[in-house]
Amino acid sequence: MNIKSRRYAEDQGPPDAACGCMVCRRYSRAYLRHLMHSGEALSGTLNSIHNLAFYLGIMERVRASLAAAAEATA
Ligand SMILES: [Zn+2]
């Protein structure tokens, strides 16, 4: 997702509806876009929090998949 896109200027939806991080629960795409266009440092902080939550979710799924594969072959 390119949060800088004009199409998010009035989008009140969460950055990622499938994500449960505090950024996605509290802030809209429009607000994040506003912060980025305004050069606010908070923009980088909130984007990083969401991105880290996204990668942690991926790693949780990878670990679960590896554990299931190891169990299936044991
Ligand atoms: Zn999120």
N, CA, C, O and the ligand as a Tripos MOL2 file, in Angstrom:
@<TRIPOS>MOLECULE
protein
  297   295    75     0     0
PROTEIN
NO_CHARGES

@<TRIPOS>ATOM
      1 N           0.8490   -1.1840    0.0000 N.3       1 MET1
      2 CA          0.0000    0.0000    0.0000 C.3       1 MET1
      3 C           0.8860    1.2350    0.0000 C.2       1 MET1
      4 O           1.8320    1.3470    0.7790 O.2       1 MET1
      5 N           0.5520    2.1630   -0.8980 N.am      2 ASN2
      6 CA          1.2670    3.4420   -0.9200 C.3       2 ASN2
      7 C           0.3880    4.4860   -0.2350 C.2       2 ASN2
      8 O          -0.5110    5.0620   -0.8480 O.2       2 ASN2
      9 N           0.6640    4.7170    1.0440 N.am      3 ILE3
     10 CA         -0.1830    5.6130    1.8370 C.3       3 ILE3
     11 C          -0.1500    7.0450    1.3200 C.2       3 ILE3
     12 O          -1.0060    7.8510    1.6850 O.2       3 ILE3
     13 N           0.8200    7.3720    0.4780 N.am      4 LYS4
     14 CA          0.9090    8.7280   -0.0820 C.3       4 LYS4
     15 C          -0.1350    8.9730   -1.1710 C.2       4 LYS4
     16 O          -0.3740   10.1170   -1.5590 O.2       4 LYS4
     17 N          -0.7450    7.9150   -1.6560 N.am      5 SER5
     18 CA         -1.6720    8.0400   -2.7760 C.3       5 SER5
     19 C          -2.8510    8.9650   -2.4570 C.2       5 SER5
     20 O          -3.3820    8.9580   -1.3460 O.2       5 SER5
     21 N          -3.2340    9.7390   -3.4300 N.am      6 ARG6
     22 CA         -4.3590   10.6720   -3.2830 C.3       6 ARG6
     23 C          -5.6570    9.9480   -2.9400 C.2       6 ARG6
     24 O          -6.5390   10.5150   -2.2950 O.2       6 ARG6
     25 N          -5.7700    8.6990   -3.3750 N.am      7 ARG7
     26 CA         -7.0270    7.9830   -3.1390 C.3       7 ARG7
     27 C          -7.3080    7.7400   -1.6660 C.2       7 ARG7
     28 O          -8.4430    7.4250   -1.3050 O.2       7 ARG7
     29 N          -6.3030    7.8770   -0.8040 N.am      8 TYR8
     30 CA         -6.5100    7.6830    0.6290 C.3       8 TYR8
     31 C          -6.7670    8.9910    1.3790 C.2       8 TYR8
     32 O          -6.8900    8.9920    2.6040 O.2       8 TYR8
     33 N          -6.8470   10.0850    0.6560 N.am      9 ALA9
     34 CA         -6.9670   11.4030    1.2880 C.3       9 ALA9
     35 C          -8.1750   11.5140    2.2220 C.2       9 ALA9
     36 O          -8.1140   12.2180    3.2300 O.2       9 ALA9
     37 N          -9.2610   10.8300    1.8960 N.am     10 GLU10
     38 CA        -10.4540   10.9030    2.7510 C.3      10 GLU10
     39 C         -10.9160    9.5220    3.1960 C.2      10 GLU10
     40 O         -12.0640    9.3330    3.6000 O.2      10 GLU10
     41 N         -10.0150    8.5760    3.1150 N.am     11 ASP11
     42 CA        -10.3460    7.1950    3.4770 C.3      11 ASP11
     43 C         -10.2610    7.0300    4.9950 C.2      11 ASP11
     44 O          -9.1760    7.0950    5.5720 O.2      11 ASP11
     45 N         -11.4010    6.8170    5.6300 N.am     12 GLN12
     46 CA        -11.4470    6.7030    7.0960 C.3      12 GLN12
     47 C         -11.2380    5.2650    7.5710 C.2      12 GLN12
     48 O         -11.3170    4.9880    8.7670 O.2      12 GLN12
     49 N         -10.9770    4.3720    6.6540 N.am     13 GLY13
     50 CA        -10.7450    2.9750    7.0190 C.3      13 GLY13
     51 C          -9.3720    2.7880    7.6310 C.2      13 GLY13
     52 O          -8.5020    3.6490    7.5000 O.2      13 GLY13
     53 N          -9.1790    1.6470    8.3080 N.am     14 PRO14
     54 CA         -7.8720    1.3600    8.9030 C.3      14 PRO14
     55 C          -6.8490    1.0750    7.8080 C.2      14 PRO14
     56 O          -7.2170    0.6780    6.7020 O.2      14 PRO14
     57 N          -5.5710    1.2750    8.1090 N.am     15 PRO15
     58 CA         -4.5380    0.9700    7.1090 C.3      15 PRO15
     59 C          -4.6420   -0.4680    6.6070 C.2      15 PRO15
     60 O          -4.4880   -0.7230    5.4130 O.2      15 PRO15
     61 N          -4.9030   -1.4080    7.5220 N.am     16 ASP16
     62 CA         -5.0360   -2.8220    7.1530 C.3      16 ASP16
     63 C          -6.1320   -3.4190    8.0310 C.2      16 ASP16
     64 O          -5.9320   -3.6200    9.2290 O.2      16 ASP16
     65 N          -7.2820   -3.6980    7.4390 N.am     17 ALA17
     66 CA         -8.4190   -4.1960    8.2170 C.3      17 ALA17
     67 C          -8.1320   -5.5450    8.8730 C.2      17 ALA17
     68 O          -8.7720   -5.9040    9.8620 O.2      17 ALA17
     69 N          -7.1830   -6.2820    8.3310 N.am     18 ALA18
     70 CA         -6.8670   -7.6040    8.8840 C.3      18 ALA18
     71 C          -5.8130   -7.5370    9.9870 C.2      18 ALA18
     72 O          -5.4880   -8.5550   10.5980 O.2      18 ALA18
     73 N          -5.2840   -6.3520   10.2410 N.am     19 CYS19
     74 CA         -4.2130   -6.1890   11.2310 C.3      19 CYS19
     75 C          -4.7920   -5.6940   12.5560 C.2      19 CYS19
     76 O          -5.6690   -4.8300   12.5740 O.2      19 CYS19
     77 N          -4.3010   -6.2440   13.6540 N.am     20 GLY20
     78 CA         -4.7980   -5.8460   14.9630 C.3      20 GLY20
     79 C          -3.8640   -4.9330   15.7320 C.2      20 GLY20
     80 O          -4.0360   -4.7460   16.9360 O.2      20 GLY20
     81 N          -2.8660   -4.3550   15.0480 N.am     21 CYS21
     82 CA         -1.9240   -3.4880   15.7670 C.3      21 CYS21
     83 C          -2.6180   -2.1940   16.2070 C.2      21 CYS21
     84 O          -3.6880   -1.8390   15.7120 O.2      21 CYS21
     85 N          -1.9770   -1.5070   17.1470 N.am     22 MET22
     86 CA         -2.6120   -0.3020   17.6940 C.3      22 MET22
     87 C          -2.7990    0.7870   16.6530 C.2      22 MET22
     88 O          -3.7170    1.5990   16.7720 O.2      22 MET22
     89 N          -1.9590    0.8220   15.6460 N.am     23 VAL23
     90 CA         -2.1000    1.8340   14.5860 C.3      23 VAL23
     91 C          -3.3610    1.5520   13.7740 C.2      23 VAL23
     92 O          -4.1400    2.4630   13.4940 O.2      23 VAL23
     93 N          -3.5580    0.3080   13.4040 N.am     24 CYS24
     94 CA         -4.7200   -0.0540   12.5920 C.3      24 CYS24
     95 C          -6.0270    0.0290   13.3800 C.2      24 CYS24
     96 O          -7.0960    0.2050   12.7960 O.2      24 CYS24
     97 N          -5.9430   -0.0960   14.7030 N.am     25 ARG25
     98 CA         -7.1500    0.0150   15.5250 C.3      25 ARG25
     99 C          -7.5180    1.4730   15.7920 C.2      25 ARG25
    100 O          -8.6870    1.7800   16.0250 O.2      25 ARG25
    101 N          -6.5350    2.3730   15.7620 N.am     26 ARG26
    102 CA         -6.8000    3.7430   16.1940 C.3      26 ARG26
    103 C          -6.8040    4.7950   15.0940 C.2      26 ARG26
    104 O          -7.4820    5.8150   15.2240 O.2      26 ARG26
    105 N          -6.0660    4.5700   14.0180 N.am     27 TYR27
    106 CA         -5.8690    5.6370   13.0340 C.3      27 TYR27
    107 C          -6.3790    5.2440   11.6580 C.2      27 TYR27
    108 O          -6.4160    4.0660   11.3020 O.2      27 TYR27
    109 N          -6.7700    6.2530   10.8920 N.am     28 SER28
    110 CA         -7.2930    6.0150    9.5400 C.3      28 SER28
    111 C          -6.1910    6.1920    8.4960 C.2      28 SER28
    112 O          -5.1390    6.7720    8.7640 O.2      28 SER28
    113 N          -6.4660    5.6780    7.3040 N.am     29 ARG29
    114 CA         -5.5510    5.8820    6.1850 C.3      29 ARG29
    115 C          -5.3990    7.3700    5.9060 C.2      29 ARG29
    116 O          -4.2980    7.8380    5.6140 O.2      29 ARG29
    117 N          -6.4940    8.1150    5.9940 N.am     30 ALA30
    118 CA         -6.4420    9.5560    5.7180 C.3      30 ALA30
    119 C          -5.5240   10.2670    6.7200 C.2      30 ALA30
    120 O          -4.7600   11.1540    6.3410 O.2      30 ALA30
    121 N          -5.6010    9.8760    7.9920 N.am     31 TYR31
    122 CA         -4.7560   10.5220    9.0000 C.3      31 TYR31
    123 C          -3.2880   10.1930    8.7660 C.2      31 TYR31
    124 O          -2.4270   11.0700    8.8520 O.2      31 TYR31
    125 N          -3.0040    8.9270    8.4690 N.am     32 LEU32
    126 CA         -1.6070    8.5460    8.2060 C.3      32 LEU32
    127 C          -1.0690    9.2690    6.9750 C.2      32 LEU32
    128 O           0.0840    9.6980    6.9430 O.2      32 LEU32
    129 N          -1.9300    9.3950    5.9590 N.am     33 ARG33
    130 CA         -1.5140   10.1180    4.7540 C.3      33 ARG33
    131 C          -1.2320   11.5880    5.0870 C.2      33 ARG33
    132 O          -0.2450   12.1610    4.6270 O.2      33 ARG33
    133 N          -2.1070   12.1810    5.8870 N.am     34 HIS34
    134 CA         -1.9170   13.5730    6.3040 C.3      34 HIS34
    135 C          -0.5800   13.7480    7.0390 C.2      34 HIS34
    136 O           0.1680   14.6870    6.7660 O.2      34 HIS34
    137 N          -0.2920   12.8370    7.9680 N.am     35 LEU35
    138 CA          0.9670   12.9300    8.7180 C.3      35 LEU35
    139 C           2.1610   12.8510    7.7720 C.2      35 LEU35
    140 O           3.1280   13.5980    7.9180 O.2      35 LEU35
    141 N           2.0860   11.9430    6.8060 N.am     36 MET36
    142 CA          3.2110   11.7780    5.8830 C.3      36 MET36
    143 C           3.3950   13.0270    5.0120 C.2      36 MET36
    144 O           4.5190   13.4870    4.8130 O.2      36 MET36
    145 N           2.3050   13.5620    4.5040 N.am     37 HIS37
    146 CA          2.4040   14.7500    3.6530 C.3      37 HIS37
    147 C           2.8250   15.9860    4.4390 C.2      37 HIS37
    148 O           3.3810   16.9260    3.8720 O.2      37 HIS37
    149 N           2.5610   15.9850    5.7410 N.am     38 SER38
    150 CA          2.9310   17.1320    6.5770 C.3      38 SER38
    151 C           4.3650   17.0270    7.0820 C.2      38 SER38
    152 O           4.8830   17.9650    7.6890 O.2      38 SER38
    153 N           5.0050   15.8930    6.8340 N.am     39 GLY39
    154 CA          6.3760   15.7170    7.2920 C.3      39 GLY39
    155 C           6.4740   15.4830    8.7900 C.2      39 GLY39
    156 O           7.5180   15.7280    9.3940 O.2      39 GLY39
    157 N           5.3920   15.0110    9.3890 N.am     40 GLU40
    158 CA          5.3940   14.7610   10.8350 C.3      40 GLU40
    159 C           6.2180   13.5040   11.1520 C.2      40 GLU40
    160 O           6.1010   12.4810   10.4780 O.2      40 GLU40
    161 N           7.0450   13.6070   12.1870 N.am     41 ALA41
    162 CA          7.8630   12.4650   12.6030 C.3      41 ALA41
    163 C           6.9810   11.3010   13.0600 C.2      41 ALA41
    164 O           7.3650   10.1380   12.9380 O.2      41 ALA41
    165 N           5.8020   11.6240   13.5850 N.am     42 LEU42
    166 CA          4.8830   10.5790   14.0390 C.3      42 LEU42
    167 C           4.5360    9.6220   12.8990 C.2      42 LEU42
    168 O           4.2540    8.4470   13.1350 O.2      42 LEU42
    169 N           4.5560   10.1220   11.6790 N.am     43 SER43
    170 CA          4.2570    9.2790   10.5170 C.3      43 SER43
    171 C           5.1860    8.0670   10.4710 C.2      43 SER43
    172 O           4.7230    6.9360   10.3260 O.2      43 SER43
    173 N           6.4750    8.2940   10.5930 N.am     44 GLY44
    174 CA          7.4350    7.1960   10.5460 C.3      44 GLY44
    175 C           7.2490    6.2370   11.7040 C.2      44 GLY44
    176 O           7.3780    5.0240   11.5390 O.2      44 GLY44
    177 N           6.9470    6.7760   12.8730 N.am     45 THR45
    178 CA          6.7490    5.9370   14.0510 C.3      45 THR45
    179 C           5.5480    5.0130   13.8640 C.2      45 THR45
    180 O           5.6380    3.8070   14.0980 O.2      45 THR45
    181 N           4.4160    5.5950   13.4390 N.am     46 LEU46
    182 CA          3.2030    4.7830   13.2800 C.3      46 LEU46
    183 C           3.3600    3.7700   12.1540 C.2      46 LEU46
    184 O           2.9280    2.6240   12.2800 O.2      46 LEU46
    185 N           3.9780    4.1930   11.0530 N.am     47 ASN47
    186 CA          4.1930    3.2460    9.9500 C.3      47 ASN47
    187 C           5.1020    2.1010   10.3920 C.2      47 ASN47
    188 O           4.8800    0.9500   10.0160 O.2      47 ASN47
    189 N           6.1240    2.4150   11.1890 N.am     48 SER48
    190 CA          7.0310    1.3650   11.6630 C.3      48 SER48
    191 C           6.3220    0.3940   12.5970 C.2      48 SER48
    192 O           6.5440   -0.8150   12.5220 O.2      48 SER48
    193 N           5.4710    0.9150   13.4740 N.am     49 ILE49
    194 CA          4.7260    0.0370   14.3870 C.3      49 ILE49
    195 C           3.8740   -0.9420   13.5830 C.2      49 ILE49
    196 O           3.8620   -2.1410   13.8620 O.2      49 ILE49
    197 N           3.1690   -0.4260   12.5960 N.am     50 HIS50
    198 CA          2.3380   -1.3150   11.7750 C.3      50 HIS50
    199 C           3.2100   -2.3030   10.9940 C.2      50 HIS50
    200 O           2.8980   -3.4930   10.9500 O.2      50 HIS50
    201 N           4.2780   -1.8340   10.3890 N.am     51 ASN51
    202 CA          5.1210   -2.7260    9.5850 C.3      51 ASN51
    203 C           5.7300   -3.8330   10.4390 C.2      51 ASN51
    204 O           5.8120   -4.9790    9.9980 O.2      51 ASN51
    205 N           6.1560   -3.5030   11.6510 N.am     52 LEU52
    206 CA          6.7090   -4.5270   12.5410 C.3      52 LEU52
    207 C           5.6360   -5.5410   12.9330 C.2      52 LEU52
    208 O           5.9060   -6.7410   12.9940 O.2      52 LEU52
    209 N           4.4250   -5.0610   13.1980 N.am     53 ALA53
    210 CA          3.3230   -5.9800   13.5190 C.3      53 ALA53
    211 C           3.0440   -6.8960   12.3360 C.2      53 ALA53
    212 O           2.7860   -8.0860   12.5110 O.2      53 ALA53
    213 N           3.0970   -6.3340   11.1300 N.am     54 PHE54
    214 CA          2.8780   -7.1280    9.9130 C.3      54 PHE54
    215 C           3.9210   -8.2370    9.7990 C.2      54 PHE54
    216 O           3.5760   -9.3900    9.5400 O.2      54 PHE54
    217 N           5.1930   -7.8930    9.9900 N.am     55 TYR55
    218 CA          6.2540   -8.8940    9.8790 C.3      55 TYR55
    219 C           6.2020   -9.9100   11.0220 C.2      55 TYR55
    220 O           6.4990  -11.0870   10.8140 O.2      55 TYR55
    221 N           5.8340   -9.4760   12.2080 N.am     56 LEU56
    222 CA          5.6730  -10.4190   13.3200 C.3      56 LEU56
    223 C           4.5740  -11.4240   13.0120 C.2      56 LEU56
    224 O           4.6980  -12.6040   13.3370 O.2      56 LEU56
    225 N           3.4920  -10.9570   12.3820 N.am     57 GLY57
    226 CA          2.4050  -11.8580   11.9960 C.3      57 GLY57
    227 C           2.8760  -12.8940   10.9910 C.2      57 GLY57
    228 O           2.5310  -14.0720   11.0870 O.2      57 GLY57
    229 N           3.6750  -12.4410   10.0160 N.am     58 ILE58
    230 CA          4.2240  -13.3830    9.0380 C.3      58 ILE58
    231 C           5.0860  -14.4280    9.7360 C.2      58 ILE58
    232 O           4.9640  -15.6210    9.4570 O.2      58 ILE58
    233 N           5.9510  -13.9900   10.6360 N.am     59 MET59
    234 CA          6.8430  -14.9260   11.3200 C.3      59 MET59
    235 C           6.0600  -15.8960   12.2060 C.2      59 MET59
    236 O           6.4500  -17.0560   12.3330 O.2      59 MET59
    237 N           4.9700  -15.4470   12.8170 N.am     60 GLU60
    238 CA          4.1390  -16.3580   13.6130 C.3      60 GLU60
    239 C           3.5610  -17.4530   12.7260 C.2      60 GLU60
    240 O           3.5250  -18.6220   13.1100 O.2      60 GLU60
    241 N           3.1060  -17.0610   11.5260 N.am     61 ARG61
    242 CA          2.5330  -18.0550   10.6080 C.3      61 ARG61
    243 C           3.6190  -19.0160   10.1000 C.2      61 ARG61
    244 O           3.3680  -20.2100    9.9410 O.2      61 ARG61
    245 N           4.8150  -18.4920    9.8500 N.am     62 VAL62
    246 CA          5.9200  -19.3520    9.4070 C.3      62 VAL62
    247 C           6.2680  -20.3590   10.5010 C.2      62 VAL62
    248 O           6.4370  -21.5470   10.2250 O.2      62 VAL62
    249 N           6.3740  -19.8840   11.7410 N.am     63 ARG63
    250 CA          6.7040  -20.8000   12.8440 C.3      63 ARG63
    251 C           5.6250  -21.8750   13.0170 C.2      63 ARG63
    252 O           5.9370  -23.0460   13.2350 O.2      63 ARG63
    253 N           4.3540  -21.4690   12.9160 N.am     64 ALA64
    254 CA          3.2560  -22.4360   13.0550 C.3      64 ALA64
    255 C           3.2950  -23.4490   11.9190 C.2      64 ALA64
    256 O           3.0530  -24.6370   12.1300 O.2      64 ALA64
    257 N           3.5990  -22.9800   10.7210 N.am     65 SER65
    258 CA          3.6710  -23.8730    9.5700 C.3      65 SER65
    259 C           4.8270  -24.8630    9.7170 C.2      65 SER65
    260 O           4.6750  -26.0470    9.4160 O.2      65 SER65
    261 N           5.9740  -24.3800   10.1760 N.am     66 LEU66
    262 CA          7.1250  -25.2610   10.3810 C.3      66 LEU66
    263 C           6.8360  -26.2890   11.4750 C.2      66 LEU66
    264 O           7.2050  -27.4560   11.3500 O.2      66 LEU66
    265 N           6.1770  -25.8510   12.5410 N.am     67 ALA67
    266 CA          5.8430  -26.7810   13.6240 C.3      67 ALA67
    267 C           4.8790  -27.8360   13.1260 C.2      67 ALA67
    268 O           5.0090  -29.0090   13.4770 O.2      67 ALA67
    269 N           3.9040  -27.4360   12.3060 N.am     68 ALA68
    270 CA          2.9370  -28.4080   11.7670 C.3      68 ALA68
    271 C           3.6390  -29.3790   10.8320 C.2      68 ALA68
    272 O           3.3350  -30.5720   10.8440 O.2      68 ALA68
    273 N           4.5660  -28.8970   10.0260 N.am     69 ALA69
    274 CA          5.3080  -29.7720    9.0980 C.3      69 ALA69
    275 C           6.1890  -30.7400    9.8790 C.2      69 ALA69
    276 O           6.2940  -31.9120    9.5190 O.2      69 ALA69
    277 N           6.8180  -30.2600   10.9380 N.am     70 ALA70
    278 CA          7.6820  -31.1220   11.7530 C.3      70 ALA70
    279 C           6.8450  -32.1920   12.4490 C.2      70 ALA70
    280 O           7.2780  -33.3370   12.5810 O.2      70 ALA70
    281 N           5.6560  -31.8180   12.8890 N.am     71 GLU71
    282 CA          4.7750  -32.7720   13.5560 C.3      71 GLU71
    283 C           4.2780  -33.8330   12.5770 C.2      71 GLU71
    284 O           4.1410  -35.0070   12.9230 O.2      71 GLU71
    285 N           4.0120  -33.3930   11.3480 N.am     72 ALA72
    286 CA          3.4950  -34.3230   10.3350 C.3      72 ALA72
    287 C           4.5510  -35.3570    9.9350 C.2      72 ALA72
    288 O           4.2090  -36.4830    9.5730 O.2      72 ALA72
    289 N           5.8160  -34.9860    9.9980 N.am     73 THR73
    290 CA          6.8880  -35.9080    9.5790 C.3      73 THR73
    291 C           7.4290  -36.7370   10.7430 C.2      73 THR73
    292 O           8.2110  -37.6640   10.5350 O.2      73 THR73
    293 N           7.0160  -36.4090   11.9590 N.am     74 ALA74
    294 CA          7.5390  -37.1270   13.1450 C.3      74 ALA74
    295 C           6.8280  -38.4590   13.3540 C.2      74 ALA74
    296 O           7.1410  -39.1850   14.2980 O.2      74 ALA74
    297 ZN         -1.4480   -2.6010   11.6440 Zn       75 ZN75
@<TRIPOS>BOND
     1     1     2 1
     2     2     3 1
     3     3     4 2
     4     3     5 am
     5     5     6 1
     6     6     7 1
     7     7     8 2
     8     7     9 am
     9     9    10 1
    10    10    11 1
    11    11    12 2
    12    11    13 am
    13    13    14 1
    14    14    15 1
    15    15    16 2
    16    15    17 am
    17    17    18 1
    18    18    19 1
    19    19    20 2
    20    19    21 am
    21    21    22 1
    22    22    23 1
    23    23    24 2
    24    23    25 am
    25    25    26 1
    26    26    27 1
    27    27    28 2
    28    27    29 am
    29    29    30 1
    30    30    31 1
    31    31    32 2
    32    31    33 am
    33    33    34 1
    34    34    35 1
    35    35    36 2
    36    35    37 am
    37    37    38 1
    38    38    39 1
    39    39    40 2
    40    39    41 am
    41    41    42 1
    42    42    43 1
    43    43    44 2
    44    43    45 am
    45    45    46 1
    46    46    47 1
    47    47    48 2
    48    47    49 am
    49    49    50 1
    50    50    51 1
    51    51    52 2
    52    51    53 am
    53    53    54 1
    54    54    55 1
    55    55    56 2
    56    55    57 am
    57    57    58 1
    58    58    59 1
    59    59    60 2
    60    59    61 am
    61    61    62 1
    62    62    63 1
    63    63    64 2
    64    63    65 am
    65    65    66 1
    66    66    67 1
    67    67    68 2
    68    67    69 am
    69    69    70 1
    70    70    71 1
    71    71    72 2
    72    71    73 am
    73    73    74 1
    74    74    75 1
    75    75    76 2
    76    75    77 am
    77    77    78 1
    78    78    79 1
    79    79    80 2
    80    79    81 am
    81    81    82 1
    82    82    83 1
    83    83    84 2
    84    83    85 am
    85    85    86 1
    86    86    87 1
    87    87    88 2
    88    87    89 am
    89    89    90 1
    90    90    91 1
    91    91    92 2
    92    91    93 am
    93    93    94 1
    94    94    95 1
    95    95    96 2
    96    95    97 am
    97    97    98 1
    98    98    99 1
    99    99   100 2
   100    99   101 am
   101   101   102 1
   102   102   103 1
   103   103   104 2
   104   103   105 am
   105   105   106 1
   106   106   107 1
   107   107   108 2
   108   107   109 am
   109   109   110 1
   110   110   111 1
   111   111   112 2
   112   111   113 am
   113   113   114 1
   114   114   115 1
   115   115   116 2
   116   115   117 am
   117   117   118 1
   118   118   119 1
   119   119   120 2
   120   119   121 am
   121   121   122 1
   122   122   123 1
   123   123   124 2
   124   123   125 am
   125   125   126 1
   126   126   127 1
   127   127   128 2
   128   127   129 am
   129   129   130 1
   130   130   131 1
   131   131   132 2
   132   131   133 am
   133   133   134 1
   134   134   135 1
   135   135   136 2
   136   135   137 am
   137   137   138 1
   138   138   139 1
   139   139   140 2
   140   139   141 am
   141   141   142 1
   142   142   143 1
   143   143   144 2
   144   143   145 am
   145   145   146 1
   146   146   147 1
   147   147   148 2
   148   147   149 am
   149   149   150 1
   150   150   151 1
   151   151   152 2
   152   151   153 am
   153   153   154 1
   154   154   155 1
   155   155   156 2
   156   155   157 am
   157   157   158 1
   158   158   159 1
   159   159   160 2
   160   159   161 am
   161   161   162 1
   162   162   163 1
   163   163   164 2
   164   163   165 am
   165   165   166 1
   166   166   167 1
   167   167   168 2
   168   167   169 am
   169   169   170 1
   170   170   171 1
   171   171   172 2
   172   171   173 am
   173   173   174 1
   174   174   175 1
   175   175   176 2
   176   175   177 am
   177   177   178 1
   178   178   179 1
   179   179   180 2
   180   179   181 am
   181   181   182 1
   182   182   183 1
   183   183   184 2
   184   183   185 am
   185   185   186 1
   186   186   187 1
   187   187   188 2
   188   187   189 am
   189   189   190 1
   190   190   191 1
   191   191   192 2
   192   191   193 am
   193   193   194 1
   194   194   195 1
   195   195   196 2
   196   195   197 am
   197   197   198 1
   198   198   199 1
   199   199   200 2
   200   199   201 am
   201   201   202 1
   202   202   203 1
   203   203   204 2
   204   203   205 am
   205   205   206 1
   206   206   207 1
   207   207   208 2
   208   207   209 am
   209   209   210 1
   210   210   211 1
   211   211   212 2
   212   211   213 am
   213   213   214 1
   214   214   215 1
   215   215   216 2
   216   215   217 am
   217   217   218 1
   218   218   219 1
   219   219   220 2
   220   219   221 am
   221   221   222 1
   222   222   223 1
   223   223   224 2
   224   223   225 am
   225   225   226 1
   226   226   227 1
   227   227   228 2
   228   227   229 am
   229   229   230 1
   230   230   231 1
   231   231   232 2
   232   231   233 am
   233   233   234 1
   234   234   235 1
   235   235   236 2
   236   235   237 am
   237   237   238 1
   238   238   239 1
   239   239   240 2
   240   239   241 am
   241   241   242 1
   242   242   243 1
   243   243   244 2
   244   243   245 am
   245   245   246 1
   246   246   247 1
   247   247   248 2
   248   247   249 am
   249   249   250 1
   250   250   251 1
   251   251   252 2
   252   251   253 am
   253   253   254 1
   254   254   255 1
   255   255   256 2
   256   255   257 am
   257   257   258 1
   258   258   259 1
   259   259   260 2
   260   259   261 am
   261   261   262 1
   262   262   263 1
   263   263   264 2
   264   263   265 am
   265   265   266 1
   266   266   267 1
   267   267   268 2
   268   267   269 am
   269   269   270 1
   270   270   271 1
   271   271   272 2
   272   271   273 am
   273   273   274 1
   274   274   275 1
   275   275   276 2
   276   275   277 am
   277   277   278 1
   278   278   279 1
   279   279   280 2
   280   279   281 am
   281   281   282 1
   282   282   283 1
   283   283   284 2
   284   283   285 am
   285   285   286 1
   286   286   287 1
   287   287   288 2
   288   287   289 am
   289   289   290 1
   290   290   291 1
   291   291   292 2
   292   291   293 am
   293   293   294 1
   294   294   295 1
   295   295   296 2
@<TRIPOS>SUBSTRUCTURE
     1 MET1         2 RESIDUE 1 A MET
     2 ASN2         6 RESIDUE 1 A ASN
     3 ILE3        10 RESIDUE 1 A ILE
     4 LYS4        14 RESIDUE 1 A LYS
     5 SER5        18 RESIDUE 1 A SER
     6 ARG6        22 RESIDUE 1 A ARG
     7 ARG7        26 RESIDUE 1 A ARG
     8 TYR8        30 RESIDUE 1 A TYR
     9 ALA9        34 RESIDUE 1 A ALA
    10 GLU10       38 RESIDUE 1 A GLU
    11 ASP11       42 RESIDUE 1 A ASP
    12 GLN12       46 RESIDUE 1 A GLN
    13 GLY13       50 RESIDUE 1 A GLY
    14 PRO14       54 RESIDUE 1 A PRO
    15 PRO15       58 RESIDUE 1 A PRO
    16 ASP16       62 RESIDUE 1 A ASP
    17 ALA17       66 RESIDUE 1 A ALA
    18 ALA18       70 RESIDUE 1 A ALA
    19 CYS19       74 RESIDUE 1 A CYS
    20 GLY20       78 RESIDUE 1 A GLY
    21 CYS21       82 RESIDUE 1 A CYS
    22 MET22       86 RESIDUE 1 A MET
    23 VAL23       90 RESIDUE 1 A VAL
    24 CYS24       94 RESIDUE 1 A CYS
    25 ARG25       98 RESIDUE 1 A ARG
    26 ARG26      102 RESIDUE 1 A ARG
    27 TYR27      106 RESIDUE 1 A TYR
    28 SER28      110 RESIDUE 1 A SER
    29 ARG29      114 RESIDUE 1 A ARG
    30 ALA30      118 RESIDUE 1 A ALA
    31 TYR31      122 RESIDUE 1 A TYR
    32 LEU32      126 RESIDUE 1 A LEU
    33 ARG33      130 RESIDUE 1 A ARG
    34 HIS34      134 RESIDUE 1 A HIS
    35 LEU35      138 RESIDUE 1 A LEU
    36 MET36      142 RESIDUE 1 A MET
    37 HIS37      146 RESIDUE 1 A HIS
    38 SER38      150 RESIDUE 1 A SER
    39 GLY39      154 RESIDUE 1 A GLY
    40 GLU40      158 RESIDUE 1 A GLU
    41 ALA41      162 RESIDUE 1 A ALA
    42 LEU42      166 RESIDUE 1 A LEU
    43 SER43      170 RESIDUE 1 A SER
    44 GLY44      174 RESIDUE 1 A GLY
    45 THR45      178 RESIDUE 1 A THR
    46 LEU46      182 RESIDUE 1 A LEU
    47 ASN47      186 RESIDUE 1 A ASN
    48 SER48      190 RESIDUE 1 A SER
    49 ILE49      194 RESIDUE 1 A ILE
    50 HIS50      198 RESIDUE 1 A HIS
    51 ASN51      202 RESIDUE 1 A ASN
    52 LEU52      206 RESIDUE 1 A LEU
    53 ALA53      210 RESIDUE 1 A ALA
    54 PHE54      214 RESIDUE 1 A PHE
    55 TYR55      218 RESIDUE 1 A TYR
    56 LEU56      222 RESIDUE 1 A LEU
    57 GLY57      226 RESIDUE 1 A GLY
    58 ILE58      230 RESIDUE 1 A ILE
    59 MET59      234 RESIDUE 1 A MET
    60 GLU60      238 RESIDUE 1 A GLU
    61 ARG61      242 RESIDUE 1 A ARG
    62 VAL62      246 RESIDUE 1 A VAL
    63 ARG63      250 RESIDUE 1 A ARG
    64 ALA64      254 RESIDUE 1 A ALA
    65 SER65      258 RESIDUE 1 A SER
    66 LEU66      262 RESIDUE 1 A LEU
    67 ALA67      266 RESIDUE 1 A ALA
    68 ALA68      270 RESIDUE 1 A ALA
    69 ALA69      274 RESIDUE 1 A ALA
    70 ALA70      278 RESIDUE 1 A ALA
    71 GLU71      282 RESIDUE 1 A GLU
    72 ALA72      286 RESIDUE 1 A ALA
    73 THR73      290 RESIDUE 1 A THR
    74 ALA74      294 RESIDUE 1 A ALA
    75 ZN75       297 GROUP 0 **** ****
